[in-house]
Amino acid sequence: MNQIKLVSNTIDQEEIQSLIGWLNQTPTPQLTKGPITKQLEQKWSNWLGVNNTTYVNSGSSAILLMLYTLLQSKKISKHAKIVVPSLSWITDVSSPMQIGLDVVLCDCNLTDLSVDLNHLEQIFKTEKPEAFILVHVLGLVPNMELIMGLCDKYNVILLEDVCESMGSEYKKQKLGTFGEMSVFSLYYGHHLSTIEGGFVCTNSKELSNISLMLRNHGWDRDLSTEDAQLYRKQYDISDFQAQYTFYYPGFNLRATDLQAFIGLNQIDKLDDIRVQREFNYFMYLKSIKSNMLNLPLTNPYNLVSNFAFPMLHENREVIVKALTDENIEVRPLIAGSMGNKPFWIKEYGKTPLPNCDIIDKYGFYLPNHADLSKEEILRVAEIVNKNS
């Protein structure tokens, strides 16, 4: 029986042939980061509805760059507390740890898998964090008005990780446009792919300029001529010296123009991809009879660009075995609770969080991608229902 894959490659043969044609130009185009990267950044900014985008080599690098940009801009202080959902990805937690921030984990809810708002407010009150990374889980859409209200009330900088939720919307506004900064992933199997890649987005010109410099060692080469001259004048740097002058302690997080060329074509496919992912999501909802998650059955004002379909079931091991035996890929629900992982326990000790611990014990997710057929969804649902 044919395998039903968890994810699907979004780069098709037509795009590969287009890439080959570009590579075969005479003279050979620049393959390292160059003019195509700038085109991709502008095209993504236009699609998302933000002023500035920095393209980097992965979604994880994007998280690191976003946080270090805030540190270098002094919008957050050294060793500041930052709230991160325990239901998230390793680099949402490891990146702030690596640059010296004090991470506080927040529990999830069992409806949209976003943060538990009561726990979040309690943390805001008692821990007084400076920033909060809101991880948009699997394309599900949280109540952004309530979350933004809490951030405003307690003066916490809102950051968005949209790596699993590219194209999802809250009241016709795309996720990734609510916070001070946001990040996206373009890894294989995500909504779009540039093989590896990520975006850092912001409406702030200051933060964008710092992120561009930090991406490239800390120099000013990626800035506009006008902005580069402002830095050179401030520090009395000649144009010759500026070639190797570093204004910030930067990284090398560059991707390539080869990857960016792929991305230019990928963005054109995103509207169709997100609509298909949403269709699949609601088909799963209607077809699966037993799920401990209280997922909303209707979609009055959101667009759910679902990454993978989340399940919570006491019979997880039996269901997972049945799916695997039928050649259907299945995974834990993201990674369960970060508060139970060895890297976290070694640093902070085990952190019990009631809802995330349930996810850890009973959570898994099912395939969803734009190439998934109705028949495949019904096949997966039938196996789940039979073993529930």
VEXZAMAR-592654 format. One record per atom (N, C-alpha, C, O): residue in three letters; x, y, z. Coordinates in steps of 0.02 Angstrom, whole numbers, plus 50000, padded with zeros to 5 digits. Layout:
% VEXZAMAR-592654
alaXYZ;...
END
This chain:
% VEXZAMAR-592654
met500434994050000;met500005000050000;met500445006250000;met500955006550035;asn500255011249961;asn500655017349956;asn500715020950023;asn500235021150062;gln501295023650035;gln501405027350097;gln501045034050096;gln501045037450045;ile500735035850151;ile500465042650160;ile500975046450202;ile501065045050261;lys501305051250170;lys501845054850203;lys501565060350248;lys501045063250235;leu501945061750300;leu501755067050346;leu501775073850312;leu501335078050323;val502295074850272;val502385081250237;val502545079750164;val502665074050145;ser502545084950123;ser502675084150052;ser503145089650028;ser503145095250055;asn503545088049978;asn504005092949949;asn503615097949907;asn503235095949863;thr503695104349921;thr503325109449883;thr503695111749821;thr503425115549780;ile504325109549812;ile504715111449753;ile504585106349698;ile504765100449705;asp504275108449644;asp504085103749591;asp504585103949533;asp505045108049532;gln504465099649483;gln504925099049426;gln504945105549385;gln505475107349358;glu504385108849379;glu504375115149342;glu504845120249373;glu505195123949338;glu504845120549441;glu505285125249475;glu506015123149469;glu506455127349463;ile506145116549469;ile506825114149460;ile507085115949390;ile507665118049383;gln506655115149340;gln506865116949272;gln506985124449266;gln507435126649231;ser506565128449300;ser506665135649301;ser507335137449333;ser507695141849310;leu507495133849387;leu508135134949421;leu508725133149376;leu509225136749373;ile508655127549340;ile509195125449295;ile509295130649240;ile509865132249222;gly508745133349214;gly508805138649163;gly509155144749190;gly509565147749155;trp509005146549251;trp509345152349283;trp510085150849292;trp510505155149279;leu510255144849313;leu510955142949324;leu511345142849259;leu511955144049258;asn511005141349203;asn511345140649138;asn511455147349103;asn511695147449046;gln511275152849135;gln511385159349105;gln512135160649094;gln512565157849129;thr512285164849046;thr512965167249034;thr512975174849040;thr512595178149004;pro513375177749083;pro513815174249130;pro513415170849187;pro512835172449198;thr513745166349221;thr513415162749276;thr513175167649329;thr513555172049349;pro512555167049351;pro512305171749402;pro512645170849469;pro512945165549482;gln512615175949511;gln512895175549578;gln512495170449618;gln511885170949621;leu512835165649648;leu512485160349685;leu512455161849760;leu511975159849793;thr512955165349786;thr512925167449855;thr512405172949863;thr512115175249814;lys512295175149925;lys511795180249937;lys511945186449896;lys512495189149896;gly511435188749859;gly511515194449815;gly510855197449796;gly510405197849838;pro510755199649734;pro510165203349714;pro509515199249717;pro508975202049729;ile509555192649706;ile508945188549709;ile508685188149781;ile508075187949792;thr509135188049829;thr508935188149899;thr508525194449914;thr508005194049948;lys508745200149889;lys508375206349901;lys507685205949868;lys507195208449896;gln507645203049809;gln506985202249775;gln506525197949817;gln505935199449824;leu506795192449843;leu506395187949884;leu506145191549947;leu505555190949965;glu506585195249979;glu506395198850040;glu505825203750026;glu505355204250065;gln505875207349970;gln505355212149953;gln504695208649936;gln504155210849955;lys504745203249898;lys504145199549878;lys503785196749939;lys503175196849943;trp504175194149986;trp503855191450047;trp503545197050089;trp502995196250115;ser503895202550096;ser503615208250133;ser502945210450103;ser502465211750139;asn502925210750037;asn502305212750003;asn501745207750016;asn501175209650028;trp501915201250013;trp501395196250023;trp501135196350095;trp500525196050107;leu501585196750143;leu501385196550213;leu501055202950235;leu500585202850275;gly501305208550210;gly501045214950231;gly501455218150285;gly501185221150332;val502125217650279;val502585220950326;val503075225250286;val503105224750225;asn503445229350321;asn503905233850287;asn504575230650270;asn504885232350220;asn504805226050313;asn505495223650306;asn505535216150320;asn505215213450364;thr505955212850280;thr506095205650288;thr506845204450281;thr507165207350237;thr507115200250324;thr507805197850318;thr507785190350307;thr507505186650347;tyr508075188150251;tyr508085181050234;tyr508715177850262;tyr509275180450252;val508635172250297;val509205168850329;val509195161450311;val508765159150273;asn509665157650340;asn509775150850317;asn509315145650350;asn509345139750331;ser508905147550398;ser508435142850428;ser507945146650473;ser508065152350492;gly507385143350489;gly506915146250536;gly507215146850605;gly507065151550642;ser507635142050624;ser507965142350689;ser508445148250692;ser508485151650743;ser508815149450638;ser509255155250636;ser508845161650640;ser509065166650670;ala508245161550611;ala507815167450614;ala507625169050686;ala507615174950705;ile507485163950726;ile507315165150797;ile507915168250833;ile507835173250868;leu508495165350823;leu509105167950855;leu509235175150834;leu509385179450876;leu509165176550770;leu509295183350744;leu508785188250771;leu508965193850790;met508155186350774;met507635190750801;met507795192750873;met507755198650890;leu507965187850914;leu508095189350985;leu508725193450994;leu508745198051035;tyr509255191850956;tyr509875195550964;tyr509815202650937;tyr510135207250962;thr509395203550887;thr509245210250863;thr508925214450917;thr509105220350927;leu508455211550954;leu508135215151009;leu508635216851064;leu508605222251094;leu509085212251077;leu509605213651128;leu510055219351105;leu510195223851144;gln510285219051044;gln510755224151019;gln510415230951012;gln510745236151016;ser509755230951001;ser509395237350996;ser509225240151065;ser509005245851072;lys509355235951117;lys509215237751187;lys508455238251201;lys508255241351250;lys508055235151158;lys507335234751173;lys507205229651227;lys506695230151263;ile507645224751234;ile507635220451293;ile508345220551323;ile508835221651287;ser508375219451388;ser509015220051422;ser509355213251429;ser509045208051422;lys510005213351443;lys510375207251453;lys510075203451513;lys509915206451564;his510015196951506;his509755192551558;his509015193851574;his508775191851626;ala508675197151528;ala507955198351539;ala507575191751539;ala507795186851510;lys506995191851571;lys506555186151569;lys506145186351504;lys505905191651483;ile506055180551474;ile505655179951414;ile505205173851421;ile505435168551443;val504575174551403;val504095169151408;val504075165351342;val504035168351288;val504095158751346;val504065154451287;val503565148851301;val503585145951355;pro503125147351255;pro502665141651266;pro503055135151274;pro503535133951238;ser502835130951321;ser503165124551329;ser503005119951271;ser503395115451255;leu502425120951239;leu502275117351177;leu502535121551119;leu502205126051094;ser503145120051099;ser503485124151049;ser504025119851016;ser503975113751017;trp504535122950989;trp505085119350959;trp505715120850998;trp505755125951033;ile506215116550993;ile506815117151034;ile507135124051027;ile507355126851077;thr507165126850966;thr507535133150958;thr507135139250982;thr507425144650988;asp506485138450995;asp506125143751029;asp506395144651101;asp506385150151128;val506615139151129;val506855139151199;val507615139551202;val507885143251243;ser507965135851159;ser508695135851162;ser509005142451139;ser509515144551166;ser508695145751090;ser508985152051066;ser509025157451120;ser509555160351129;pro508485158851157;pro508565163651211;pro509045161351265;pro509395165451295;met509065154851279;met509545152351328;met510255153751305;met510685155751345;gln510385152651241;gln511065153451214;gln511325160551217;gln511925161651221;ile510875165451216;ile511105172451219;ile510985175551287;ile510995181651295;gly510865171251338;gly510865173551406;gly510195176051433;gly510185179051487;leu509645174951397;leu508995176951424;leu508745171551471;leu508935165751466;asp508315173551517;asp508035169151568;asp507345166851544;asp506875170751544;val507285160551525;val506675157951495;val506175155751548;val506365152151594;val505555157851540;val505005155551582;val504505151951536;val504265154851488;leu504355145551552;leu503905141651510;leu503175142951529;leu503005143451588;cys502755143251478;cys502035144251488;cys501665138051463;cys501835135151412;asp501145136151499;asp500735130451481;asp500315132051419;asp500215137851402;cys500075126751385;cys499635127651328;cys498905126751348;cys498755124751404;asn498455128251302;asn497745126451311;asn497595120451266;asn498005118551225;leu497015117551274;leu496825111551237;leu496285112951185;leu495895108551166;thr496275119251162;thr495805121251109;thr496175123051046;thr496095119850994;asp496595128251049;asp496985130150990;asp497725128751000;asp498135130450957;leu497905125551057;leu498585123551073;leu499065129451083;leu499665128451091;ser498795135451083;ser499195141351101;ser499265141551177;ser499085136851211;val499525147051202;val499645147551274;val498995147651313;val498485150151288;asp499015145051373;asp498465145751421;asp498475153051446;asp498955155151478;leu497955156751431;leu497965163951445;leu497985165551519;leu498285170451539;asn497675161351560;asn497695162451633;asn498415161451658;asn498655165351699;his498745156251634;his499435155151655;his499895160651629;his500345162951664;leu499765162851567;leu500165168251539;leu500105174651580;leu500615177851595;glu499505176451599;glu499415182551639;glu499745181751708;glu500045186451734;gln499695175851737;gln500025174651801;gln500775175651795;gln501085178751839;ile501065173151741;ile501785174051730;ile501955181451720;ile502435183951748;phe501555184851680;phe501665192051669;phe501665195851735;phe502075200351746;lys501195194051779;lys501135197551844;lys501735196151889;lys502025200751918;thr501915189851895;thr502405187851946;thr503125188251921;thr503575189951960;glu503245186651858;glu503925186251833;glu504165192651799;glu504765193851792;lys503695196751779;lys503845203151747;lys504345202351688;lys504875205351688;pro504155198351639;pro504595197251581;pro504605203451536;pro504155207651540;glu505115203951495;glu505165209451447;glu504885207451378;glu504705211851339;ala504865200951363;ala504645198751297;ala504285192051302;ala504355188451351;phe503905190651250;phe503515184451246;phe503525181951174;phe503315185551129;ile503765175851164;ile503735172751097;ile503085168851092;ile503005163651124;leu502625171251053;leu502005167751040;leu502125162850983;leu502225164950926;val502105156450997;val502205151350946;val501525149350919;val501115146550956;his501405150650855;his500775148750823;his500825141350803;his501205139550758;val500445137250837;val500535129950833;val500135127050775;val499525127650773;leu500475123850728;leu500165119750676;leu499645123450634;leu499185120450607;gly499725129950629;gly499265133950589;gly498625135950625;gly498215139650598;leu498535133550687;leu497945135450726;leu498005142750748;leu498545145450756;val497425145850756;val497415153150765;val497165154950835;val496595153450852;pro497595158050876;pro497385160150943;pro496995166650941;pro496935169850889;asn496735168550999;asn496375174851005;asn496885180451012;asn497125181951067;met497045183650956;met497575188650956;met497385194850996;met497815198151025;glu496745196550998;glu496545202551035;glu496685201651109;glu496945206251141;leu496525195851137;leu496655194651208;leu497405194451222;leu497635197151272;ile497785191251179;ile498505190751189;ile498835197651185;ile499245199351227;met498655201451135;met498935208251128;met498725212651186;met499105216851209;gly498115211551211;gly497885215451268;gly498305214051330;gly498475218751367;leu498485207751341;leu498915206051398;leu499615208951390;leu499905211551438;cys499875208651329;cys500545211451317;cys500545219051329;cys501015221751357;asp500025222251306;asp499975229551317;asp499895231151392;asp500205235751417;lys499485227251425;lys499345228551497;lys499985227951539;lys500085231851585;tyr500405223051523;tyr500995221751564;tyr501645224051530;tyr502195222551554;asn501575227751475;asn502155230651441;asn502665225351421;asn503265225951435;val502415220251388;val502835214651364;val502865214951288;val502355215651255;ile503475214451260;ile503555214451187;ile503305207851158;ile503525202451179;leu502855208351111;leu502575202351078;leu502995200651017;leu503105204750972;leu503225194351015;leu503585191550958;leu503195185550933;leu502875182150973;glu503215184250867;glu502835178650839;glu503285173750803;glu503685175550761;asp503195167350821;asp503495161850784;asp502955158850741;asp502495155550767;val502995159850675;val502485157650629;val502745151950585;val502485150750530;cys503265148450609;cys503585143350568;cys503115137750547;cys503195134850494;glu502615136250589;glu502125130950573;glu501465133750546;glu501015129850533;ser501415140150537;ser500755143150525;ser500755148250469;ser500345152850469;met501205147650422;met501255152350367;met500595152850329;met500345147750304;gly500315158850326;gly499695159950289;gly499075159850331;gly498535161650306;ser499115157850394;ser498525158150438;ser498345165350452;ser498775169750452;glu497695166550465;glu497455173450476;glu496995173750537;glu496625169050551;tyr497035179350571;tyr496555181050624;tyr496175187250601;tyr496455192650595;lys495525186250589;lys495095191750566;lys495405195250505;lys495445201450503;lys495605191250457;lys495875193550392;lys496555196950397;lys496785199950348;gln496875196550455;gln497555199050462;gln498025193150471;gln497915188950514;lys498545192850431;lys498995187150431;lys499395186750497;lys499645191750522;leu499445180650523;leu499895179650580;leu500605181350559;leu500815179950503;gly500955184550605;gly501625187050589;gly501635194450578;gly502155197350565;thr501035197650583;thr500995204950574;thr500745208450638;thr500605214450637;phe500685204750692;phe500415207550754;phe500965209850802;phe500885214850837;gly501525206350802;gly502055207750851;gly502575212650827;gly502545215050770;glu503045214150871;glu503605218550854;glu504035215450799;glu504285218950754;met504125208850803;met504485205150752;met504165198250745;met503815195950789;ser504305194950688;ser504045188250678;ser504545184250637;ser504965186950602;val504485177550642;val504935173150605;val504535167750570;val503995165750592;phe504815165350514;phe504515160150473;phe505065155150452;phe505655156850450;ser504845149050438;ser505305143850415;ser505145141950343;ser504565141750323;leu505665140550304;leu505585138050236;leu505955131450228;leu506295130250178;tyr505875127250278;tyr506195120650277;tyr505765115750237;tyr505165116750228;tyr506075110450213;tyr505715105150177;tyr505105102950216;tyr505135101650276;gly504535102450181;gly503925100050212;gly503505105450245;gly502925104250261;his503785111350255;his503385116850281;his502955119650223;his502975117050168;his502585124950237;his502115127550187;his502465129250122;his502215127850067;leu503045132350128;leu503485133850071;leu504185131350087;leu504355130450146;ser504575130150036;ser505255127750048;ser505755131350002;ser505625132249943;thr506325133150031;thr506905135149992;thr507475130350008;thr508065132250009;ile507295124150021;ile507725118650045;ile507875119750119;ile507655115850161;glu508235124850135;glu508315127550202;glu508175135050197;glu508295137950144;gly507945138150250;gly507845145350248;gly507365147850300;gly506995144050330;gly507385154350311;gly506935157550360;gly506885164950347;gly507315167950315;phe506355167950373;phe506235175150368;phe506195178150438;phe505925175150484;val506485184150445;val506365188450504;val506015194650478;val506255198050433;cys505425196250507;cys505015201650481;cys504875206850535;cys504805205150594;thr504825213050514;thr504665218450560;thr504455224650521;thr504635225450463;asn504075228950553;asn503915235450524;asn504405240850544;asn504375246450519;ser504865239150589;ser505355243950614;ser505975244250570;ser506305239150560;lys506115250050543;lys506725250850503;lys507345249850545;lys507835246950522;glu507335252250606;glu507915251450650;glu508065244050662;glu508635241850654;leu507545240250680;leu507655233150694;leu507855229350630;leu508265224750633;ser507565231350574;ser507755228150511;ser508485229350495;ser508835224750475;asn508715235450502;asn509415237050487;asn509895233050533;asn510405230550510;ile509715232650596;ile510145228950643;ile510145221550624;ile510675218250625;ser509565218850605;ser509545211750587;ser509945210450523;ser510275205250518;leu509915215050475;leu510315214250414;leu511055214150429;leu511435210350399;met511265218550475;met511975218750493;met512175212550533;met512705209650520;leu511765210550580;leu511935204650620;leu511955198350578;leu512355193850591;arg511535197850527;arg511545192050483;arg512215191350448;arg512455185850437;asn512525197050431;asn513145197350392;asn513715200150434;asn513955205650420;his513925196650485;his514525198150524;his514485204550566;his514875205350612;gly514015209050551;gly513965215350587;gly514155221350546;gly514165226950571;trp514295220350480;trp514475226050438;trp513855228950404;trp513305226450412;asp513965234350365;asp513395238150339;asp513225236750266;asp512845240550236;arg513505231550237;arg513455230450165;arg512735229450140;arg512595230950082;asp512305227050181;asp511615225850159;asp511145231750171;asp510555231350153;leu511395237050200;leu510975242850212;leu510915247150149;leu511325246550103;ser510415251350148;ser510375256250094;ser510975260850098;ser511275261650152;thr511155263950043;thr511725268550042;thr511645273950094;thr512115275750129;glu511035276650099;glu510905281950147;glu511015279650218;glu511335283050258;asp510755273750236;asp510815271250305;asp511535269250321;asp511765270350376;ala511885266350272;ala512585264650283;ala513005270850297;ala513435270850340;gln512865276250260;gln513235282450271;gln513105285350340;gln513555288450369;leu512515284450366;leu512365286950434;leu512805283350486;leu513065286550532;tyr512885276850478;tyr513315273150524;tyr514045275250515;tyr514395276250565;arg514255276050454;arg514955277950442;arg515105284950470;arg515645286150497;lys514635289350463;lys514725296150489;lys514735296050565;lys515145299350597;gln514285292050596;gln514255291750669;gln514915289350699;gln515125291850752;tyr515235284550667;tyr515845281650694;tyr516475283950658;tyr517025281350670;asp516415288950614;asp516975291750577;asp517355286250539;asp517965285450546;ile516975282550498;ile517255277050459;ile517265279050385;ile516765281250358;ser517845278350353;ser517885279850281;ser517555274250241;ser517445268750267;asp517405275750179;asp517105270650137;asp517565264650128;asp517335258950123;phe518215265950126;phe518695260450120;phe518705256150183;phe518685249950179;gln518735259350241;gln518735255650304;gln518085251750314;gln518085246450345;ala517545254450288;ala516885251450300;ala516825244350273;ala516385240550294;gln517255242550226;gln517215235850198;gln517315230450251;gln517025225050247;tyr517715232050302;tyr517835227350356;tyr517735230650424;tyr518105229350472;thr517225234750429;thr517045237750493;thr516415234250519;thr515935233250482;phe516425232450583;phe515875228650612;phe515545232750667;phe515865234350718;tyr514925234550658;tyr514565238750705;tyr514225234750760;tyr514075237350814;tyr514115228350747;tyr513795223850796;tyr514175217250795;tyr514485215550745;pro514155213550850;pro514485206950853;pro514055201850815;pro513655198250845;gly514145201550750;gly513685198050707;gly513825190650698;gly514315187950724;phe513385187450660;phe513435180350642;phe513565179950566;phe513645185050532;asn513585173850541;asn513505172650470;asn512895168050463;asn512955161950468;leu512325170950451;leu511695167250445;leu511405167850375;leu510805166950365;arg511845169350326;arg511605170450258;arg511355163950226;arg511625158550238;ala510845164650186;ala510665159450138;ala510975161450071;ala511425165750069;thr510765158450016;thr511065159649951;thr510545162249901;thr509945161549912;asp510785165249848;asp510335167349794;asp510025161349758;asp509475161849731;leu510375155749759;leu510085149649730;leu509445147849767;leu508935146349736;gln509475147949833;gln508875146449873;gln508345151949864;gln507755150449859;ala508575158149862;ala508105163649854;ala507735163249788;ala507145164949784;phe508065160849736;phe507735160049670;phe507165155149676;phe506625156249647;ile507275149649711;ile506745144849723;ile506165148149760;ile505585147049743;gly506335152249810;gly505815155549850;gly505365160149810;gly504775160749825;leu505645163549760;leu505245168149719;leu504655164549687;leu504105167149684;asn504775158449663;asn504235154549633;asn503775151449686;asn503175150749674;gln504065149749743;gln503665146649796;gln503115151349821;gln502555149149833;ile503275157649830;ile502785162349857;ile502155162649814;ile501605163649839;asp502235161849748;asp501665161949703;asp501175156349717;asp500595156749696;lys501395151049751;lys500975145149763;lys500615145449830;lys500185141349844;leu500805150249873;leu500605149849943;leu499855150549953;leu499565147049995;asp499525154949916;asp498805155749926;asp498435149249912;asp497975147449950;asp498615145749860;asp498295139249846;asp498465134149899;asp498045130149920;ile499095134149922;ile499305129249971;ile498935130150037;ile498695125250066;arg498865136350060;arg498545137350125;arg497795135650122;arg497515133150171;val497475137050066;val496765135250059;val496685127650059;val496215125050089;gln497135124050026;gln497095116750025;gln497225113850094;gln496885109150115;arg497705116650129;arg497855114250197;arg497255115350243;arg497095111050284;glu496915120950235;glu496325122250276;glu495765117350259;glu495425114750304;phe495665116050195;phe495155111250173;phe495285104350205;phe494835101250232;asn495915102150202;asn496095095650231;asn495965095550306;asn495715090650333;tyr496125101050340;tyr496035101550412;tyr495305100550431;tyr495155096650476;phe494865104050397;phe494155103350414;phe493865096650393;phe493385094250423;met494155093550342;met493945086850324;met494135081850379;met493745077450396;tyr494735082550407;tyr494925078550465;tyr494445079650523;tyr494205074950554;leu494295085950536;leu493845087550592;leu493175084050586;leu492905081450635;lys492905083950526;lys492255080850514;lys492285073250514;lys491795069850529;ser492875070550498;ser492925063250488;ser493145059450551;ser492955053650559;ile493545062650594;ile493795059250654;ile493295059950711;ile493075065550727;lys493125054350741;lys492565054250789;lys492775055550861;lys492375057650902;ser493405054250876;ser493615054750946;ser494285058250952;ser494795055750929;asn494285064250982;asn494885068150992;asn494805072051057;asn494325075751066;met495275071151103;met495235074651168;met495345082051161;met495175085851207;leu495625084351105;leu495695091551093;leu495005094451076;leu494615091451039;asn494885100351102;asn494245103751088;asn494335108551029;asn494255114551037;leu494505105750971;leu494625109950913;leu493975112850887;leu493475109350882;pro493965119450871;pro493345122550846;pro493125119450780;pro493525118450735;leu492475117950775;leu492205114650715;leu492035119550660;leu491925117450603;thr492005125850676;thr491855130950625;thr492415136050623;thr492845136350667;asn492395140050571;asn492925144950560;asn492605151650542;asn492615153650484;pro492335155250592;pro491945161250576;pro492365167050549;pro492115170950508;tyr492995167650571;tyr493375173450549;tyr494115172150539;tyr494495176750525;asn494335165850547;asn495045164350540;asn495175160150477;asn494715156950451;leu495795160250454;leu496015155550403;leu496535151050435;leu497045153450460;val496405144450434;val496835139650469;val497285136250417;val497075131350386;ser497885138750409;ser498365135850363;ser498735130250400;ser499315130950419;asn498375124750409;asn498595119350454;asn499225115950429;asn499285114250370;phe499705114850474;phe500325111350457;phe500245103850461;phe500425100250414;ala499995101350517;ala499845094250527;ala499245093950574;ala499145098350615;phe498845088650567;phe498225088450607;phe498365085750677;phe498615080150684;pro498195089650728;pro498365087650797;pro497845082850827;pro497235083750817;met498095077850862;met497665073050897;met497895072250969;met498485072950985;leu497405070951013;leu497545069551083;leu497085063751102;leu496475064351101;his497385058051120;his496975052151132;his497315047551182;his497925046351177;glu496935044951230;glu497205040351280;glu497445033851249;glu497865030351279;asn497195032251191;asn497385026151156;asn497935027351104;asn497975023951053;arg498365032351119;arg498855034651070;arg499295028951043;arg499395028350983;glu499555024851087;glu500035019751065;glu499715014851016;glu500035012650968;val499095012951029;val498745008350985;val498615011650917;val498715008550865;ile498385017950918;ile498235021550856;ile498875022550815;ile498875021550754;val499415024550848;val500045025750813;val500295019350781;val500535019450725;lys500255013850817;lys500475007450788;lys500055005450728;lys500315003050677;ala499385006450733;ala498945004750678;ala499105009050616;ala499105006450560;leu499225015350626;leu499395019750570;leu500065017750539;leu500135017350478;thr500565016550582;thr501225014650558;thr501195008050519;thr501525007350468;asp500805003350545;asp500724996850511;asp500414997650442;asp500524993550397;glu500025002950432;glu499705004250368;glu500115009150325;glu499865012050276;asn500745010050344;asn501215014150305;asn501005021450303;asn501065024850251;ile500765023950360;ile500565030950367;ile501035034250418;ile501085031850474;glu501355039550398;glu501825042950443;glu501445046650498;glu500935049850485;val501705046150558;val501405049550615;val501965051550663;val502465048050668;arg501875057150697;arg502395059750742;arg502085061950808;arg501475062950812;pro502505062750860;pro502265066050921;pro502005073050906;pro502205076050856;leu501555075550947;leu501275082250936;leu501825087350951;leu501945089151008;ile502135089650899;ile502755093750900;ile503265089850942;ile503535084950918;ala503405092051002;ala503885088351044;ala503625087451114;ala504005086251161;gly502955088051122;gly502695087751190;gly502895093851229;gly502915099451203;ser503055092851292;ser503235098451336;ser503985099451341;ser504355094751357;met504205105551326;met504925107051333;met505145106451406;met505735105351419;gly504675107251452;gly504845106751523;gly505035099751545;gly505275098851602;asn504945094851501;asn505135087951518;asn505745085551480;asn505935079651486;lys506065089851441;lys506635087751399;lys507285088051438;lys507365092251482;pro507755083551423;pro508385083251461;pro508755089951463;pro509015091851515;phe508785093551406;phe509165099851405;phe508875104851454;phe509245108651486;trp508205104851461;trp507875109551506;trp507975107351579;trp508125111451622;ile507885100851592;ile507945098251660;ile508645099551688;ile508725101151747;lys509155098751645;lys509845099951668;lys509955107151689;lys510355108551734;glu509595111851658;glu509685118951673;glu509215121451727;glu509425125151771;tyr508575119451723;tyr508065122351767;tyr507705117351812;tyr507345119251857;gly507815110951800;gly507415105851835;gly506765104551797;gly506555108651756;lys506455098951811;lys505835097151777;lys505295102151794;lys505215104151852;thr504915104351744;thr504405109451752;thr503725106651735;thr503555106351676;pro503335104551784;pro502675101751769;pro502195107151746;pro502135112451776;leu501845105751692;leu501335110251664;leu500745105851644;leu500815101851597;pro500175106451676;pro499625101551670;pro499425099851598;pro499405094051580;asn499285104951558;asn499045103551490;asn499605100951445;asn499495096351405;cys500195103951450;cys500755101651410;cys500955094551428;cys501185090651385;asp500885092651491;asp501035085851512;asp500545080951481;asp500735075251465;ile499925082951473;ile499425078751438;ile499625077851365;ile499595072351338;ile499835083451333;ile500075083051264;ile500665078251259;ile500705074151213;asp501125078751307;asp501715074451308;asp501505067051309;asp501805062851275;lys501005065551348;lys500805058551360;lys500365055751304;lys500425049951285;tyr499905060051277;tyr499395057551231;tyr499385060851162;tyr498985058851120;gly499825065651149;gly499775069551088;gly500155066451029;gly500685063451037;phe499875067250969;phe500205065350907;phe499885069350851;phe499355072350861;tyr500205069450793;tyr499865072650737;tyr499905068650673;tyr500335064350664;leu499425070250629;leu499295066450568;leu499505070350507;leu499565076450511;pro499625066950451;pro499855070450391;pro499365075850366;pro498755074850366;asn499645081450346;asn499265086450309;asn499755090350265;asn500245093150289;his499605090450201;his499985094450153;his499555095350091;his499035092150083;ala499785099650047;ala499375101549989;ala499275095849939;ala498825096149898;asp499695090649943;asp499635084949896;asp499215079249924;asp499125074149891;leu498955080049985;leu498555074850016;leu497865074549984;leu497535079649974;ser497645068449966;ser496995067649933;ser496435066549984;ser496575064750041;lys495815067549963;lys495235066050006;lys495235058750027;lys495095057150085;glu495395054349980;glu495395047249994;glu495915045550048;glu495795041250090;glu496485048850046;glu496995047550096;glu496775050050165;glu496895046750215;ile496465055850167;ile496215058450231;ile495695053650260;ile495715052150320;leu495235051250219;leu494725046550242;leu495035039950265;leu494795036950313;arg495565037850232;arg495915031750253;arg496235032550321;arg496185028250364;val496565038250331;val496875039650397;val496335040050450;val496405036950503;ala495795043650437;ala495255044450486;ala494935037750504;ala494775036550562;glu494855033450455;glu494545026950467;glu494975022850515;glu494705019550560;ile495635022950507;ile496075019250551;ile496065022150621;ile496055018450670;val496065028750626;val496035032050691;val495385030150727;val495395028250786;asn494825030650691;asn494175029150722;asn494125021850743;asn493855020250796;lys494395017350703;lys494355010150717;lys494745008450780;lys494565003750815;asn495275012150794;asn495705010450851;asn495625015250910;asn496015015050958;ser495115019450907;ser495005024250962;ser494605020851019;ser494455024051069;
END
